Amino acid sequence: MTDLTGLYDFSPRLLALADKAEEKCREAFARIEEIQAYNEAKVLKAFADNRVSAAHLVGTTGYGYDDMGRDTLDRVFAQALGAEDALVRHQFVSGTHTLATALFGVLRTGDTVVSVTGAPYDTMEEVIGIRGGGTGSLQEFGIHYRQLELLPDGSPDYPAIEEAAKTAKMIYIQRSRGYSLRPSLPVETIGKIAAAAKRGNPDTVVFVDNCYGEFVEKLEPVSAGADLMAGSLIKNPGGGIAPTGGYIAGRHDLVELCGYRLTCPGIGRESGCTQDQNRGLYLGFFHAPSAVANAVKTSCFACALFEELGYPTTPRCGDPRTDIIAAIELGSAENLCAFCRGIQAGSPVDSHVTPEPWAMPGYSDEVIMAAGAFTMGASLELSADGPLRAPYSVWVQGGLTYNTGKLGILLAAQAMESARS
Protein backbone atom coordinates (compact mmCIF):
# COMPACT_ATOMS: atom_id res chain seq x y z
CA MET A 1 0.00 0.00 0.00
CA THR A 2 1.33 3.44 -0.91
CA ASP A 3 2.51 5.42 2.12
CA LEU A 4 -0.32 7.89 2.79
CA THR A 5 1.17 9.41 5.96
CA GLY A 6 -0.05 12.96 6.40
CA LEU A 7 -2.89 12.48 3.94
CA TYR A 8 -5.28 9.88 5.38
CA ASP A 9 -5.51 8.32 8.83
CA PHE A 10 -6.31 4.65 8.19
CA SER A 11 -5.92 2.10 10.94
CA PRO A 12 -2.86 -0.18 10.63
CA ARG A 13 -5.17 -3.21 10.63
CA LEU A 14 -7.12 -1.85 7.67
CA LEU A 15 -3.96 -1.05 5.70
CA ALA A 16 -2.66 -4.58 6.27
CA LEU A 17 -5.94 -6.03 5.02
CA ALA A 18 -5.82 -3.70 2.02
CA ASP A 19 -2.40 -5.05 1.03
CA LYS A 20 -3.71 -8.60 1.35
CA ALA A 21 -6.81 -7.74 -0.67
CA GLU A 22 -4.82 -6.13 -3.47
CA GLU A 23 -2.58 -9.19 -3.70
CA LYS A 24 -5.70 -11.36 -4.12
CA CYS A 25 -6.74 -9.19 -7.08
CA ARG A 26 -3.60 -9.62 -9.19
CA GLU A 27 -4.95 -12.33 -11.47
CA ALA A 28 -8.27 -10.52 -11.91
CA PHE A 29 -6.45 -7.26 -12.70
CA ALA A 30 -4.42 -8.94 -15.45
CA ARG A 31 -7.66 -10.26 -16.99
CA ILE A 32 -9.28 -6.81 -16.81
CA GLU A 33 -6.28 -5.13 -18.47
CA GLU A 34 -6.33 -7.61 -21.36
CA ILE A 35 -10.01 -6.87 -22.00
CA GLN A 36 -9.31 -3.14 -21.71
CA ALA A 37 -6.59 -3.29 -24.37
CA TYR A 38 -8.88 -5.14 -26.79
CA ASN A 39 -11.77 -2.73 -26.29
CA GLU A 40 -9.53 0.33 -26.66
CA ALA A 41 -8.32 -1.03 -30.00
CA LYS A 42 -11.90 -1.74 -31.07
CA VAL A 43 -13.00 1.82 -30.30
CA LEU A 44 -9.96 3.39 -31.95
CA LYS A 45 -10.61 1.41 -35.13
CA ALA A 46 -14.24 2.55 -35.18
CA PHE A 47 -13.08 6.18 -34.99
CA ALA A 48 -10.56 5.67 -37.80
CA ASP A 49 -12.86 3.64 -40.06
CA ASN A 50 -15.55 6.33 -39.81
CA ARG A 51 -13.05 9.12 -40.53
CA VAL A 52 -13.83 11.17 -37.43
CA SER A 53 -12.45 14.68 -37.82
CA ALA A 54 -12.49 17.97 -35.96
CA ALA A 55 -15.58 18.97 -37.95
CA HIS A 56 -17.55 16.17 -36.27
CA LEU A 57 -16.91 17.62 -32.82
CA VAL A 58 -18.84 20.83 -33.60
CA GLY A 59 -22.55 20.87 -32.77
CA THR A 60 -25.61 22.28 -34.47
CA THR A 61 -28.62 24.32 -33.36
CA GLY A 62 -32.28 24.46 -34.30
CA TYR A 63 -33.60 21.44 -36.18
CA GLY A 64 -30.16 19.87 -36.52
CA TYR A 65 -30.70 18.56 -40.04
CA ASP A 66 -27.65 16.92 -41.63
CA ASP A 67 -25.65 17.02 -38.39
CA MET A 68 -22.67 14.99 -39.55
CA GLY A 69 -21.21 14.80 -36.05
CA ARG A 70 -24.39 13.20 -34.71
CA ASP A 71 -24.76 10.79 -37.61
CA THR A 72 -21.11 9.72 -37.57
CA LEU A 73 -21.25 9.16 -33.82
CA ASP A 74 -24.12 6.73 -34.42
CA ARG A 75 -21.90 4.79 -36.81
CA VAL A 76 -18.92 4.81 -34.43
CA PHE A 77 -21.05 3.41 -31.61
CA ALA A 78 -22.61 0.79 -33.89
CA GLN A 79 -19.25 -0.48 -35.14
CA ALA A 80 -17.54 -0.55 -31.74
CA LEU A 81 -20.52 -2.26 -30.08
CA GLY A 82 -20.97 -4.81 -32.88
CA ALA A 83 -24.38 -3.54 -33.98
CA GLU A 84 -25.99 -2.84 -37.36
CA ASP A 85 -27.04 0.62 -36.24
CA ALA A 86 -27.13 2.91 -33.22
CA LEU A 87 -29.04 5.94 -31.95
CA VAL A 88 -26.84 8.07 -29.67
CA ARG A 89 -28.43 11.23 -28.29
CA HIS A 90 -27.85 13.68 -25.48
CA GLN A 91 -31.64 14.14 -25.40
CA PHE A 92 -32.04 10.86 -23.49
CA VAL A 93 -32.31 12.05 -19.89
CA SER A 94 -31.41 8.75 -18.19
CA GLY A 95 -30.99 5.03 -18.70
CA THR A 96 -34.63 4.51 -17.76
CA HIS A 97 -35.74 7.02 -20.40
CA THR A 98 -33.58 5.29 -23.00
CA LEU A 99 -34.98 1.85 -22.15
CA ALA A 100 -38.53 3.21 -22.16
CA THR A 101 -37.98 4.77 -25.60
CA ALA A 102 -36.91 1.40 -26.95
CA LEU A 103 -39.86 -0.42 -25.37
CA PHE A 104 -42.45 2.06 -26.64
CA GLY A 105 -40.68 2.24 -30.00
CA VAL A 106 -40.92 -1.49 -30.69
CA LEU A 107 -44.05 -2.65 -28.83
CA ARG A 108 -47.66 -2.07 -29.89
CA THR A 109 -51.08 -2.54 -28.28
CA GLY A 110 -51.75 -6.24 -27.73
CA ASP A 111 -48.08 -7.21 -27.72
CA THR A 112 -46.55 -9.13 -24.81
CA VAL A 113 -43.14 -8.47 -23.28
CA VAL A 114 -41.63 -11.13 -21.00
CA SER A 115 -38.85 -10.31 -18.56
CA VAL A 116 -36.81 -13.52 -18.31
CA THR A 117 -34.40 -12.34 -15.62
CA GLY A 118 -36.93 -11.78 -12.85
CA ALA A 119 -38.07 -8.38 -11.69
CA PRO A 120 -36.60 -5.44 -13.61
CA TYR A 121 -34.76 -2.56 -11.98
CA ASP A 122 -36.97 -0.54 -9.65
CA THR A 123 -37.33 2.48 -11.94
CA MET A 124 -38.68 0.27 -14.75
CA GLU A 125 -41.67 -0.90 -12.69
CA GLU A 126 -43.64 2.28 -13.32
CA VAL A 127 -42.67 2.28 -17.01
CA ILE A 128 -44.16 -1.20 -17.32
CA GLY A 129 -47.11 -0.41 -15.05
CA ILE A 130 -46.56 -3.02 -12.32
CA ARG A 131 -46.18 -0.29 -9.68
CA GLY A 132 -47.65 3.15 -9.29
CA GLY A 133 -50.66 4.65 -10.99
CA GLY A 134 -49.75 3.36 -14.42
CA THR A 135 -50.20 6.72 -16.14
CA GLY A 136 -48.49 6.50 -19.51
CA SER A 137 -47.17 3.01 -18.77
CA LEU A 138 -46.94 0.08 -21.18
CA GLN A 139 -49.94 -1.52 -19.49
CA GLU A 140 -52.04 1.62 -19.99
CA PHE A 141 -51.30 1.29 -23.71
CA GLY A 142 -52.53 -2.31 -23.68
CA ILE A 143 -49.11 -3.97 -23.73
CA HIS A 144 -49.02 -7.12 -21.63
CA TYR A 145 -46.22 -8.04 -19.23
CA ARG A 146 -45.10 -11.38 -17.86
CA GLN A 147 -42.10 -12.34 -15.78
CA LEU A 148 -39.94 -15.46 -15.50
CA GLU A 149 -37.77 -15.92 -12.44
CA LEU A 150 -34.18 -17.07 -12.62
CA LEU A 151 -33.42 -20.50 -11.20
CA PRO A 152 -32.23 -20.71 -7.57
CA ASP A 153 -28.57 -20.66 -8.68
CA GLY A 154 -29.17 -17.44 -10.66
CA SER A 155 -29.11 -19.09 -14.08
CA PRO A 156 -31.84 -18.63 -16.72
CA ASP A 157 -34.65 -21.15 -17.14
CA TYR A 158 -34.02 -21.92 -20.81
CA PRO A 159 -36.99 -24.29 -21.41
CA ALA A 160 -39.36 -21.75 -19.84
CA ILE A 161 -37.85 -18.98 -21.97
CA GLU A 162 -38.35 -21.01 -25.15
CA GLU A 163 -42.00 -21.61 -24.21
CA ALA A 164 -42.66 -18.00 -23.21
CA ALA A 165 -41.22 -16.69 -26.47
CA LYS A 166 -43.91 -18.48 -28.48
CA THR A 167 -46.43 -15.77 -27.56
CA ALA A 168 -44.07 -12.87 -26.87
CA LYS A 169 -43.26 -9.94 -29.11
CA MET A 170 -40.27 -9.16 -26.91
CA ILE A 171 -37.98 -11.00 -24.51
CA TYR A 172 -36.52 -8.53 -21.99
CA ILE A 173 -33.15 -9.22 -20.36
CA GLN A 174 -31.55 -7.18 -17.60
CA ARG A 175 -27.81 -7.81 -17.78
CA SER A 176 -26.92 -6.23 -14.45
CA ARG A 177 -28.18 -7.23 -11.03
CA GLY A 178 -30.15 -4.11 -10.05
CA TYR A 179 -31.09 -4.12 -6.38
CA SER A 180 -30.77 -7.89 -6.12
CA LEU A 181 -28.01 -10.29 -5.14
CA ARG A 182 -28.23 -12.44 -8.25
CA PRO A 183 -25.22 -12.71 -10.56
CA SER A 184 -25.02 -10.33 -13.47
CA LEU A 185 -25.23 -12.06 -16.84
CA PRO A 186 -22.20 -12.77 -19.04
CA VAL A 187 -22.63 -12.04 -22.73
CA GLU A 188 -22.30 -15.76 -23.39
CA THR A 189 -25.34 -16.42 -21.18
CA ILE A 190 -27.30 -13.67 -22.91
CA GLY A 191 -26.50 -15.40 -26.19
CA LYS A 192 -27.93 -18.65 -24.84
CA ILE A 193 -31.11 -16.84 -23.73
CA ALA A 194 -31.44 -15.32 -27.20
CA ALA A 195 -30.99 -18.73 -28.82
CA ALA A 196 -33.66 -20.27 -26.56
CA ALA A 197 -36.07 -17.42 -27.35
CA LYS A 198 -35.50 -17.74 -31.09
CA ARG A 199 -36.14 -21.49 -30.95
CA GLY A 200 -39.52 -20.69 -29.46
CA ASN A 201 -40.28 -17.82 -31.82
CA PRO A 202 -37.82 -16.67 -34.51
CA ASP A 203 -39.67 -13.33 -34.74
CA THR A 204 -39.46 -12.38 -31.06
CA VAL A 205 -37.29 -9.34 -30.34
CA VAL A 206 -34.55 -9.99 -27.76
CA PHE A 207 -33.91 -6.70 -25.95
CA VAL A 208 -31.14 -6.19 -23.37
CA ASP A 209 -30.89 -3.56 -20.67
CA ASN A 210 -27.12 -3.21 -21.06
CA CYS A 211 -26.61 -0.58 -18.34
CA TYR A 212 -23.36 -1.05 -16.38
CA GLY A 213 -22.14 -3.75 -18.78
CA GLU A 214 -20.54 -1.99 -21.75
CA PHE A 215 -16.83 -2.78 -22.27
CA VAL A 216 -16.61 -5.08 -19.24
CA GLU A 217 -16.25 -7.97 -21.70
CA LYS A 218 -14.86 -8.07 -25.23
CA LEU A 219 -18.27 -8.54 -26.86
CA GLU A 220 -21.63 -6.88 -26.34
CA PRO A 221 -25.04 -8.64 -26.33
CA VAL A 222 -25.91 -7.73 -29.95
CA SER A 223 -22.85 -9.70 -31.05
CA ALA A 224 -24.20 -12.77 -29.26
CA GLY A 225 -27.72 -12.89 -30.68
CA ALA A 226 -29.63 -10.03 -29.04
CA ASP A 227 -31.61 -7.83 -31.44
CA LEU A 228 -31.46 -4.59 -29.48
CA MET A 229 -29.76 -3.13 -26.41
CA ALA A 230 -29.71 0.20 -24.63
CA GLY A 231 -27.75 2.04 -21.98
CA SER A 232 -26.88 5.36 -20.39
CA LEU A 233 -23.98 7.64 -21.32
CA ILE A 234 -23.42 8.67 -17.71
CA LYS A 235 -22.56 5.05 -17.08
CA ASN A 236 -19.94 3.02 -18.95
CA PRO A 237 -19.99 4.29 -22.56
CA GLY A 238 -19.74 7.96 -21.58
CA GLY A 239 -16.31 7.36 -20.06
CA GLY A 240 -16.95 9.80 -17.20
CA ILE A 241 -16.92 12.67 -19.70
CA ALA A 242 -20.32 12.66 -21.44
CA PRO A 243 -22.54 14.97 -19.34
CA THR A 244 -25.83 13.27 -20.22
CA GLY A 245 -27.47 11.02 -22.81
CA GLY A 246 -28.08 7.44 -23.81
CA TYR A 247 -27.77 5.04 -26.72
CA ILE A 248 -29.83 2.32 -28.40
CA ALA A 249 -28.02 -0.16 -30.66
CA GLY A 250 -28.93 -3.24 -32.65
CA ARG A 251 -30.90 -4.14 -35.76
CA HIS A 252 -31.37 -1.23 -38.16
CA ASP A 253 -35.15 -1.59 -38.44
CA LEU A 254 -35.59 -1.60 -34.66
CA VAL A 255 -33.29 1.39 -34.15
CA GLU A 256 -35.35 3.29 -36.74
CA LEU A 257 -38.54 2.57 -34.77
CA CYS A 258 -36.86 3.90 -31.63
CA GLY A 259 -35.92 7.08 -33.49
CA TYR A 260 -39.58 7.68 -34.32
CA ARG A 261 -40.44 7.30 -30.63
CA LEU A 262 -37.65 9.63 -29.51
CA THR A 263 -38.93 12.44 -31.75
CA CYS A 264 -42.07 11.73 -33.79
CA PRO A 265 -43.30 9.86 -36.88
CA GLY A 266 -42.07 11.44 -40.09
CA ILE A 267 -38.99 12.94 -38.44
CA GLY A 268 -37.34 10.19 -36.42
CA ARG A 269 -33.58 10.41 -36.14
CA GLU A 270 -33.18 12.95 -38.97
CA SER A 271 -33.63 15.90 -36.64
CA GLY A 272 -32.31 16.88 -33.24
CA CYS A 273 -29.54 19.41 -32.82
CA THR A 274 -26.44 18.51 -30.84
CA GLN A 275 -25.64 22.02 -29.58
CA ASP A 276 -22.18 21.74 -27.96
CA GLN A 277 -22.47 18.09 -26.90
CA ASN A 278 -20.65 16.24 -29.70
CA ARG A 279 -17.11 16.64 -28.41
CA GLY A 280 -17.95 15.29 -24.95
CA LEU A 281 -19.81 12.30 -26.36
CA TYR A 282 -16.97 11.40 -28.74
CA LEU A 283 -14.26 11.93 -26.14
CA GLY A 284 -16.19 10.03 -23.48
CA PHE A 285 -16.73 7.03 -25.76
CA PHE A 286 -13.04 7.01 -26.70
CA HIS A 287 -12.08 7.05 -23.00
CA ALA A 288 -14.74 4.53 -21.94
CA PRO A 289 -12.78 1.23 -22.10
CA SER A 290 -10.08 2.69 -19.83
CA ALA A 291 -12.55 4.18 -17.36
CA VAL A 292 -14.56 0.96 -17.26
CA ALA A 293 -11.42 -1.06 -16.53
CA ASN A 294 -10.62 1.22 -13.59
CA ALA A 295 -14.16 0.81 -12.30
CA VAL A 296 -13.96 -2.98 -12.53
CA LYS A 297 -10.62 -2.96 -10.70
CA THR A 298 -12.15 -0.83 -7.96
CA SER A 299 -15.04 -3.28 -7.73
CA CYS A 300 -12.65 -6.25 -7.42
CA PHE A 301 -10.68 -4.50 -4.69
CA ALA A 302 -13.88 -3.64 -2.79
CA CYS A 303 -14.94 -7.29 -2.83
CA ALA A 304 -11.49 -8.51 -1.80
CA LEU A 305 -11.24 -6.07 1.11
CA PHE A 306 -14.72 -6.71 2.46
CA GLU A 307 -14.26 -10.45 2.12
CA GLU A 308 -11.22 -10.02 4.38
CA LEU A 309 -13.44 -8.05 6.77
CA GLY A 310 -15.95 -10.92 6.86
CA TYR A 311 -18.79 -9.58 4.69
CA PRO A 312 -20.41 -11.58 1.86
CA THR A 313 -19.94 -10.05 -1.59
CA THR A 314 -21.52 -10.66 -4.97
CA PRO A 315 -19.48 -11.37 -7.03
CA ARG A 316 -16.43 -12.54 -5.14
CA CYS A 317 -13.21 -10.71 -5.89
CA GLY A 318 -11.80 -13.30 -8.31
CA ASP A 319 -14.98 -14.01 -10.23
CA PRO A 320 -15.10 -12.95 -13.92
CA ARG A 321 -17.03 -9.69 -14.27
CA THR A 322 -19.80 -8.74 -16.65
CA ASP A 323 -20.76 -5.40 -15.08
CA ILE A 324 -19.08 -2.75 -12.92
CA ILE A 325 -21.23 -3.38 -9.83
CA ALA A 326 -20.42 -5.17 -6.61
CA ALA A 327 -22.98 -5.89 -3.89
CA ILE A 328 -21.78 -6.16 -0.29
CA GLU A 329 -24.10 -7.45 2.44
CA LEU A 330 -23.45 -5.16 5.40
CA GLY A 331 -26.08 -6.58 7.75
CA SER A 332 -27.41 -3.36 9.32
CA ALA A 333 -28.69 0.08 8.46
CA GLU A 334 -25.87 1.56 10.57
CA ASN A 335 -23.21 -0.17 8.50
CA LEU A 336 -24.93 0.81 5.25
CA CYS A 337 -25.09 4.48 6.22
CA ALA A 338 -21.49 4.51 7.51
CA PHE A 339 -20.24 2.89 4.29
CA CYS A 340 -21.98 5.54 2.19
CA ARG A 341 -20.56 8.32 4.37
CA GLY A 342 -17.07 6.96 3.71
CA ILE A 343 -17.62 6.79 -0.05
CA GLN A 344 -18.87 10.38 0.00
CA ALA A 345 -15.79 11.46 1.93
CA GLY A 346 -13.65 9.86 -0.79
CA SER A 347 -15.34 11.77 -3.60
CA PRO A 348 -13.73 14.68 -5.46
CA VAL A 349 -16.95 16.72 -5.37
CA ASP A 350 -19.06 17.35 -2.24
CA SER A 351 -16.80 15.23 -0.04
CA HIS A 352 -17.96 17.34 2.94
CA VAL A 353 -21.62 16.35 2.46
CA THR A 354 -23.25 13.68 4.65
CA PRO A 355 -25.59 11.38 2.69
CA GLU A 356 -28.92 10.52 4.31
CA PRO A 357 -31.66 8.04 3.34
CA TRP A 358 -34.60 9.55 1.44
CA ALA A 359 -37.71 8.59 -0.52
CA MET A 360 -36.18 8.79 -4.00
CA PRO A 361 -38.67 8.93 -6.91
CA GLY A 362 -39.04 5.59 -8.67
CA TYR A 363 -38.03 3.48 -5.66
CA SER A 364 -40.25 1.58 -3.22
CA ASP A 365 -37.98 1.94 -0.14
CA GLU A 366 -35.93 4.76 1.27
CA VAL A 367 -32.56 4.80 -0.47
CA ILE A 368 -29.21 6.16 0.65
CA MET A 369 -26.87 7.28 -2.08
CA ALA A 370 -23.28 8.48 -1.96
CA ALA A 371 -21.93 10.15 -5.08
CA GLY A 372 -19.67 13.15 -5.19
CA ALA A 373 -19.50 13.19 -8.95
CA PHE A 374 -18.52 15.69 -11.63
CA THR A 375 -21.72 14.64 -13.43
CA MET A 376 -24.80 14.28 -11.24
CA GLY A 377 -25.84 10.63 -10.99
CA ALA A 378 -22.90 9.37 -13.07
CA SER A 379 -22.40 5.88 -11.71
CA LEU A 380 -19.20 5.29 -13.66
CA GLU A 381 -17.77 7.67 -11.08
CA LEU A 382 -17.32 6.06 -7.67
CA SER A 383 -20.69 5.82 -5.99
CA ALA A 384 -22.61 3.59 -3.63
CA ASP A 385 -26.26 3.18 -2.85
CA GLY A 386 -28.75 0.81 -1.37
CA PRO A 387 -32.33 0.62 -0.11
CA LEU A 388 -32.90 0.52 3.63
CA ARG A 389 -34.17 -3.05 3.75
CA ALA A 390 -32.66 -6.34 4.85
CA PRO A 391 -29.99 -7.60 4.30
CA TYR A 392 -28.86 -3.96 4.09
CA SER A 393 -26.66 -4.52 1.06
CA VAL A 394 -24.78 -1.72 -0.62
CA TRP A 395 -24.23 -1.64 -4.36
CA VAL A 396 -20.87 -0.12 -5.26
CA GLN A 397 -19.97 1.00 -8.75
CA GLY A 398 -17.56 3.20 -10.58
CA GLY A 399 -14.12 4.62 -10.04
CA LEU A 400 -12.70 6.71 -12.88
CA THR A 401 -9.18 5.94 -11.66
CA TYR A 402 -8.25 2.85 -9.71
CA ASN A 403 -6.10 4.58 -7.06
CA THR A 404 -8.79 7.10 -6.11
CA GLY A 405 -11.44 4.37 -6.26
CA LYS A 406 -9.39 2.27 -3.86
CA LEU A 407 -9.12 5.22 -1.48
CA GLY A 408 -12.90 5.62 -1.50
CA ILE A 409 -13.36 1.96 -0.58
CA LEU A 410 -10.83 2.28 2.25
CA LEU A 411 -12.60 5.36 3.57
CA ALA A 412 -15.88 3.42 3.56
CA ALA A 413 -14.32 0.59 5.57
CA GLN A 414 -12.71 3.09 7.96
CA ALA A 415 -16.04 4.88 8.47
CA MET A 416 -17.68 1.59 9.46
CA GLU A 417 -14.82 0.80 11.84
CA SER A 418 -14.99 4.28 13.41
CA ALA A 419 -18.77 4.08 13.83
CA ARG A 420 -18.39 0.93 15.95
CA SER A 421 -15.70 2.38 18.24
Residue, then its C-alpha position, 0 to 999 in steps of 0.5 A: m500500500t502506498d505510504l499515505t502518511g499525512l494524507y489519510d488516517f487509516s488504521p494499521r489493521l485496515l492497511a494490512l488487510a488492504d495489502k492482502a486484498e490487493e494481492k488477491c486481485r492480481e490475477a483478476f487485474a491482469r484479466i481486466e487489463e487484457i479486456q481493456a486493451y482489446n476494447e480500446a483497440k476496437v473503439l480506436k478502429a471505429f473512430a478511424d474507419n468512420r473518418v472522425s475529424a475535428a468537424h464532427l466535434v462541432g454541434t448544431t442548433g435548431y432542427g439539426y438537419d444533416d448534423m454529420g457529427r451526430d450521424t457519424l457518432d451513431r456509426v462509431f457506436a454501432q461499429a464498436l458495439g458490434a451492432e448494425d445501427a445505433l441511436v446516440r443522443h444527449q436528449f435521453v435524460s437517463g438510462t430509464h428514459t432510453l430503455a422506455t424509448a426502446l420499449f415504446g418504440v418497438l411494442r404495440t397494443g396487444d403485444t406481450v413483453v416477457s422479462v426472463t431475468g426476474a423483476p426489472y430494476d426498480t425504476m422500470e416498474e412504473v414504465i411497465g405499469i406493475r407499480g404506481g398509478g400506471t399513467g403513460s405506462l406500457q400496461e395503460f397502452g394495452i401492452h401485456y407483461r409477464q415475468l420469469e424468475l431465474l433459477p435458484d442458482g441465478s441461471p436462466d430457465y431456458p426451457a421456460i424462456e423457449e416456451a414463453a417466447k412463443t407468444a411474446k413480441m419481446i424478450y426482456i433481459q436485464r444484464s446487471r443485477g439491479y437491487s438484487l443479489r443475483p449474478s449479473l449475466p455474461v454475454e455468453t449467457i445472454g446469447k444462450i437466452a437469445a438462442a432459446a427465445k428464437r427457438g420458441n419464436p424466430d420473430t421475437v425481439v430480444f432486448v437487453d438492458n445493457c446498463y453497467g455492462e458496456f466494455v466489461e467484456k470483449l463482446e456486447p449482447v448484440s454480437a451474441g444474438a440479441d436484437l437490441m440493447a440500450g444504456s446510459l452515457i453517464k454510465n460506462p460508454g460515456g467514459g466519465i466525460a459525457p454529461t448526459g445522454g443514452y444510446i440504443a443499438g442493434r438491428h437497423d429496423l428496430v433502431e429506426l422505430c426507436g428514433y420515431r419514438l424519440t422524436c415523432p413519426g415522419i422525423g425520427r432520427e433525422s432531426g435533433c440538434t447537438q448544440d455543444q455536446n458532440r465533443g464530450l460524447y466522442l471523447g467520453f466514448f473514446h475514453a470509456p474502455s479505460a474508465v470501465a477497466n478502472a471501475v472494474k478494478t475498484s469493484c474487485f478490490a472492494c470485494a477482496l477487502f470486504e471479504e477479508l473483513g468478513y462480509p459476503t460479496t456478490p461477485r467474489c473478488g476473483d470471479p469474472r465480471t460482466d458489469i461494474i457493480a459489486a454488492i456487499e451485504l453489510g447486515s445493518a442500516e448503521n453499516l450501510c449508512a457509515f459505508c456511504r458516508g465513507i464513499q462520499a468522503g472519498s469523492p472529489v466533489d461534495s466530499h464534505v456532504t453527509p448522505e442521508p436516506w430519502a424517498m427517492p422517486g421511482y423506488s419503493d424503499e428509502v434509499i441512501m446514495a453516496a456520489g460526489a461526482f462531476t456529473m450528477g448521478a454518473s455511476l461510472e464515477l465512484s458511488a454507492d447506494g442501497p435501499l434501507r431493507a434487509p440484508y442492508s446490502v450496498w451496491v458499489q460501482g464506478g471509479l474513474t481511476y483505480n487509485t482514487g477508487k481504492l481510497g474511496i473503498l478504504l474510507a468506507a471501511q474506515a467509516m464503518e470501523s470508526a462508527r463501531s468504536 
